[in-house]
Amino acid sequence: MNQQYGRLSNVATVSDTAQRRQMGVVCRNWFLLTSERILATKEELLKTNGYSLQWKMNIETLDHEIYIKRTCELAREAGERDDDPYGSLLVHDGEVIMEETNRINTENDISYHPELVLARRAAEELEPEVVAETIMYTSTEPCSMCSTGMAYAGLGGVVYSVSGEHASELRGGGTGGIPCDEVFDRLGSDITVLGPVLKEEGTAVHRSF
Ligand SMILES: [Zn+2]
């Protein structure tokens, strides 16, 4: 699959969840750029979804890979500390504004997942308009607990390296839980989901711990 996230000349959106999964990309409310499936033109999207497109234009100027690499470093830090190997960060306007790692063992707290901690901090410390334009980057797709927290916080987007399903395969157990886009859908949240991005990096983290 030829994917690009950097330009708006060929803009498509794939609305069917099953189809997106088949393509190997979770792409909710995201304008997937591909040479094969052009489902809407830029003009059509502007007519129906002007605000989202404007925001997506900003998000597309970001280099997702830099941030995903950093989440994998954070995940390794957690793993080396004997916590579960997960790391996340928040980006607003191209700037990393918060970082966190899994600390379930360090803090003896089953809810100490980085995404949930960051969602809580974002809601507490940032203006709602800023939260809505903030992207969560995370080494593995958020679990349903964290996805719920992110929806309640009102974050704008999430980009992950490894899907929950793939992570559970790598870690040898579980079902992978509920995909985050399904949680967002059920909660009526319009958080943009993008992943996997740099899947090999996230996979290598899981294989290390
Ligand atoms: Zn979680």
Boltz pocket constraint, residues with backbone or C-beta under 6 A from the ligand:
constraints:
  - pocket:
      binder: B
      contacts: [[A, 113], [A, 114], [A, 115], [A, 116], [A, 142], [A, 143], [A, 144], [A, 145], [A, 146], [A, 147]]
      max_distance: 6.0
